Amino acid sequence: MCPVSVRTRLPNSPRVLRKEKDDKYRGNYYIKPIGILEVYLFALMPVFQNVPSWALSRSVFHSIGSVCMVRVVNTTLTVGWIYRLLERWALDGCRLLHFCEKKIRAAERDGGVLGSSFWTVVAAVVSPTAALHFWTGITLIAGYCHARSLEISVLMETANQRADSSEFIYV
């Protein structure tokens, strides 16, 4: 287990519960438990990452583009992030994956190839890393659509300003 990972730094982790003097003899180093502020900052990263882009869009382009796409980006990124954090911090391993692993072993023991394949696919779907990649993929597609909507709104505003400022000469 990585000595600086979040799971290692949880307050009930054996690595945190060891005394500093015990680690000196083993060649390890003492690490402090993760603080609640660090947990909050890490959990709110999907929200914090949007603040600079919103401020830039409003100040430079005077628009944020498609509000629907902004909501999709925020929702999908947050859902994927929270599911991954739930597995990493709260569950200490994905219980659904452990359940699927037991079912796979039972199906292999019984000689059922179809049951084993089914539970392997279920394990792939409920895997926190796979879920994070799925939701991140949707986030990227929605982010691209949002960038295009922002571009279109800026182009429309520029075209409207040009149309208002030009004089039409009718012959």
N, C-alpha and C positions, 0 to 999 in steps of 0.2 A: 504494500500500500504506500502511496506517495506520502512522504512526511508532511508536506505543506497543503495537501488536499483538504477540502472542506470537511469531508467525512472524518478525516483524522483529527481535525481541530474541534469537533463537537465535544461538549463538556464531559460526556460519559465515555469518551474514547479511551482505551487503555494507554495510548501514547500520551494523552494529556494528563491522565491520572498518575503517571510515573513521576517520581521526584527528579529534580534536576541533578542531584548528586548521583542517582542511579544511572542516568544517561551518560555522565562523564566516563564511567568505567566501561560502558558498552560502545563508546565512540559515537553515540548519537547526540543530538542536541534537544534541548527542552523547547517545546512550543506552547504558546498560550492558547487557551480556547478561543474560538471565534466569538466575537462580540455581536450583540443584537444589531448594532448600527451597521456592521458589515453585512449582516444577513439582509437587512432592509435595503441597503444600497444595491446589493447584488440582485435582489428580487425585483427592484424597481427599474432595472436597467432598460427594459423595453420602453418605459415612459420617458426616462431621461434622454435616451438617444433621439427622441423626436423633438425635443425642445429647441436645439440649435437649428434644425431644418425648418421648423415652423417660424421661428424668428427671422431667419434669412428669407423665407418665402414672403412673409408679410412685409418686411422692410424693403426688399429689392423689387419683388414682382407685384406687390400690393394684392396678392391673391394666394390662396393655398391650394388651388386646383379643385379637384373633385373631392368633396367632403365624404362621399360614399367610399371612395378608394382609400382615403385616410383612415376611415373607420375599419375597413377590411385589413389594412396593413397593421394597425394597432392591435386589433383583435387576434389575428392569426399569430402574430409575433408573441403576444402575451400568452396565448393558450399553449403554444409550443414550449415557451420558456418556463411557464409554471408547471407543466406536466414533467418536464425534465428536472426542475428543482424539487418537485415533490418526490421523485424517485431518489434523487441524490441526497436530500437532507431528511425528509420526513420518514421515508420507508426504509432507508438503508438497503437498497436493492429492490428491484421491482417484484412485488409479490405475484403479479400476474405472470411474469416470466418464470418464476419458480413453480407456479401451478402448471403452466404449459410444459415445463420440463418434466414434471412428474407424469403428466399425461402421455408425453412422448415416450418416456421409458416404459410405461405400462403398455402402450400400444406396441412397442417393439418387442416386449416380452411375450405378448399374446400373438405376435406374428402378423399384426395388421399394418400393412404398408400404407393403406389409405388413411387410417386413423393417425398414424405417425406423421404423414404429410400434412394432414389437416391441422394438427396441433403445431407443427412447425410454421405453417403460414400464420396461424393465430399469434404465435410468439413473435413473428416478424412484424405483425401489425401493431401489437401492444408494446413493443419495445420502445422505451423512452427515447433512445437515439433515433430510431426510425420515425417516431412521431414528431420529434423536433425537426428532422429533415423534411418531413411532409409539410408541416406548418410553415417552415421557413421557405419552402418552395412556393407555396401560395403567397407568402409575404413578398417574395421577390417579383412574382407575376403582378400582384396588386401594386407594388411599388413602381414597377415599370409603367403600368396603366396610369398611376397617379402622376408620374413625371410627364407623361404625354398630355394628360389633362391640364397640367400646369402650363406646359408649353403652348397648348392650344388657346388657353385663356389669355396668355400674354400676347400671342399673335393676334387674337381677335381684338384685344384692347388697342394694340398698335394700329391695326387696320382701321378701327373706328376713329382713332385720333387723326389719322391721315385723311380720312374721308371728311371729318369735321373741319379740318384746317384748310383744305384745298377749295379753290373756287371752281365751280363748274361753268363753263362757257357753252351756252347753247347756240347753235348756229341755225 
